[in-house]
Amino acid sequence: MTKISPEVEIKMPMEAVPPVSADVSFISDGFPKYKLGADNQVVEEPVQGNQGPSLKDVIDEEASNLYDQHKRISVRDLASKFDKNLAAAAKLSNEVEALAVKLTQNEGELIQEKFEVKKLANFLKQASEDAKKLVNQEKSFACAEIESARAVVLRIGEALEEQEKVSQASKPQDVDGLVEEVQEARRIKLLHQPFKVMAMEYELRALRDQIREKSIFSIKLQKELTMTKMTEENKNHLYKLDGSEALGSYLRVKPCSDAVPQISRCSFQWYRLSSEGSWREVISGANRSIYAPDPFDVGRILQVDVVSNGKKLTLTTNPIQTVSGLGSHVDTLLRKSNTDFNVVISQMNGKDHSSHSTHSFNVGRMRIKLCRGWITKAREIYSPSMQLCGVRGDASNAAKTLFWQARKGLSFLLTFESERDRNAAIMVARKHALDCNVVLAGPDDLV
């Protein structure tokens, strides 16, 4: 960096030069003498005796002395002022360097602020585009829901009109039937005495109550007999079912001893028995050693076939019990138009999901939505292609996980915060779907 030195202007002070008369003495007789001659002419008289130096020599000597003195004074002052100006120039140079550093810092901050402003502008632009896409998507979903609601209203109107027509057509028949019954009652009343008619009615009521009690007792005995047979069969098996036979838990096939083949070498298939136990339904996808009962299984008996070394063994459960308080909790949720559940996506389209962030599983009256903030993973109205059930494969939290197929080609395994939330979400979604004439179940379920 170039240093700038100020120009120095030196002025000789007047008091530094003494007057000539202070140091110079003139010889009185050193000057020429003049006199008036004839005709008033000036005539120079000759100088007598020793003459001193001439006036010119004196003036030259005095001028030389004055020059030397002036030179000495000028150099000293010039050196002093040069030192002062050099110090001022150094100080000024330091200030210039500090200003240059500060200017460089300000320039860097300005560049950084410019970059931040540009980044913020790009973010706002992207946010604006995303907002437009979201608005368009919400608009399309709203239109789809409106069309679906219109279709439902039209179907309900058609059903009401058809029911009204049927009721109008059957009304004359009902009136004729009532007239015949009244006439028959009058005939019986005329043929029999009133007290005998009342006695017959009491006897009929008593017989009906007895038949009902015997029927209930017979069904109870059949169930106990079936369970006894199943228990005896399970005792002779090499494997057993471990776990609570209730909703919110899970059942696991375990070997009864170390001598039997390991679970990893066996194949499994779970079944759901009818209430009478006369036939059983294959639970599609439930072909693992673990199975978490679904709300569909409440009151039903479950069976699992274990195939080991070419031999098939069947293990049977008692009727699956419900959870206390779950029904009232579901009734409370059904009063709302939408219910949100916190979930984590375990799998997406059969592949493990890398992100373990919390999403919102929104169950509404017309559709189901899975999103995280303003990012929507899936949003579908209830349709025959939609499936919803408890998880039926291997899962670390089987009792908290459900399978949801939003549409063909898009499916999720969702893990809830609790078993209660998972079962409540299934029951609420199935009730809302049923109101839209859609039955939500698992793959290949008989509904």
JOHUQUI-V950261 format. One record per pair of residues at least 12 apart in sequence whose ideal C-beta (glycine too) atoms are under 7 Angstrom apart, sorted by the first residue. I is the first residue (numbers start at 1). J is the second residue. If there is no record, write none. Layout:
i:I j:J
i:I j:J
This chain:
i:1 j:97
i:3 j:89
i:3 j:93
i:4 j:89
i:5 j:85
i:5 j:89
i:6 j:85
i:6 j:89
i:8 j:81
i:8 j:82
i:8 j:85
i:10 j:74
i:10 j:77
i:10 j:78
i:12 j:70
i:12 j:74
i:16 j:73
i:17 j:66
i:17 j:70
i:20 j:62
i:24 j:58
i:24 j:62
i:27 j:52
i:30 j:51
i:30 j:52
i:32 j:44
i:32 j:47
i:33 j:45
i:134 j:374
i:141 j:379
i:144 j:381
i:145 j:366
i:145 j:367
i:145 j:381
i:148 j:366
i:148 j:381
i:149 j:366
i:152 j:436
i:226 j:277
i:227 j:318
i:230 j:316
i:234 j:315
i:234 j:316
i:237 j:313
i:237 j:315
i:238 j:255
i:238 j:256
i:238 j:260
i:238 j:313
i:239 j:253
i:239 j:254
i:239 j:255
i:239 j:256
i:239 j:260
i:239 j:306
i:239 j:313
i:239 j:315
i:240 j:254
i:240 j:256
i:240 j:315
i:241 j:253
i:241 j:315
i:241 j:317
i:242 j:254
i:245 j:317
i:245 j:318
i:245 j:320
i:245 j:321
i:246 j:320
i:246 j:321
i:246 j:323
i:247 j:293
i:247 j:295
i:247 j:298
i:247 j:320
i:247 j:321
i:247 j:322
i:247 j:323
i:247 j:423
i:248 j:323
i:248 j:399
i:248 j:419
i:248 j:420
i:248 j:423
i:249 j:399
i:250 j:290
i:250 j:291
i:250 j:292
i:250 j:398
i:250 j:399
i:251 j:291
i:251 j:317
i:252 j:289
i:252 j:290
i:253 j:268
i:253 j:289
i:253 j:304
i:253 j:306
i:253 j:315
i:261 j:308
i:261 j:309
i:263 j:289
i:265 j:308
i:266 j:306
i:266 j:307
i:266 j:308
i:267 j:307
i:268 j:287
i:268 j:288
i:268 j:289
i:268 j:304
i:268 j:305
i:268 j:306
i:269 j:282
i:269 j:287
i:269 j:304
i:269 j:305
i:270 j:283
i:270 j:286
i:270 j:291
i:270 j:302
i:270 j:304
i:271 j:283
i:271 j:302
i:271 j:303
i:272 j:297
i:272 j:300
i:272 j:302
i:273 j:300
i:273 j:301
i:273 j:303
i:275 j:299
i:275 j:300
i:277 j:301
i:280 j:303
i:281 j:446
i:283 j:392
i:284 j:442
i:284 j:443
i:284 j:444
i:284 j:445
i:285 j:392
i:285 j:393
i:285 j:442
i:285 j:443
i:286 j:392
i:288 j:393
i:288 j:394
i:290 j:394
i:290 j:398
i:291 j:392
i:292 j:390
i:292 j:391
i:292 j:398
i:292 j:399
i:293 j:320
i:294 j:389
i:294 j:390
i:294 j:426
i:295 j:423
i:295 j:426
i:295 j:427
i:296 j:441
i:297 j:320
i:298 j:320
i:298 j:322
i:299 j:319
i:299 j:320
i:300 j:319
i:300 j:320
i:301 j:316
i:301 j:317
i:301 j:319
i:302 j:317
i:302 j:320
i:303 j:315
i:303 j:316
i:323 j:420
i:326 j:420
i:326 j:423
i:326 j:424
i:329 j:424
i:330 j:424
i:330 j:427
i:330 j:428
i:333 j:424
i:333 j:428
i:334 j:428
i:334 j:431
i:337 j:364
i:337 j:365
i:338 j:362
i:338 j:364
i:339 j:363
i:339 j:428
i:340 j:360
i:340 j:362
i:341 j:361
i:341 j:416
i:341 j:421
i:341 j:425
i:342 j:358
i:342 j:360
i:342 j:417
i:343 j:359
i:343 j:361
i:343 j:414
i:343 j:415
i:343 j:416
i:344 j:356
i:344 j:358
i:344 j:359
i:344 j:415
i:345 j:359
i:345 j:412
i:345 j:414
i:346 j:395
i:346 j:401
i:346 j:413
i:346 j:414
i:346 j:415
i:347 j:412
i:347 j:413
i:348 j:412
i:349 j:410
i:349 j:411
i:357 j:372
i:359 j:371
i:359 j:372
i:359 j:377
i:360 j:372
i:361 j:414
i:361 j:425
i:363 j:425
i:363 j:428
i:363 j:429
i:363 j:432
i:364 j:432
i:365 j:432
i:366 j:381
i:366 j:382
i:366 j:436
i:367 j:379
i:367 j:380
i:367 j:381
i:367 j:382
i:368 j:380
i:368 j:429
i:370 j:412
i:378 j:406
i:378 j:410
i:380 j:406
i:380 j:407
i:382 j:432
i:382 j:433
i:382 j:436
i:382 j:438
i:383 j:438
i:384 j:438
i:385 j:407
i:385 j:408
i:386 j:405
i:386 j:406
i:386 j:407
i:386 j:440
i:387 j:405
i:387 j:440
i:387 j:441
i:387 j:442
i:387 j:443
i:388 j:402
i:388 j:404
i:388 j:426
i:388 j:429
i:388 j:430
i:388 j:440
i:389 j:402
i:389 j:403
i:389 j:441
i:389 j:442
i:390 j:402
i:390 j:426
i:391 j:403
i:391 j:413
i:392 j:442
i:395 j:413
i:397 j:415
i:399 j:419
i:400 j:415
i:400 j:416
i:400 j:418
i:400 j:419
i:400 j:422
i:401 j:413
i:401 j:414
i:401 j:415
i:401 j:422
i:402 j:414
i:402 j:422
i:402 j:425
i:402 j:426
i:403 j:442
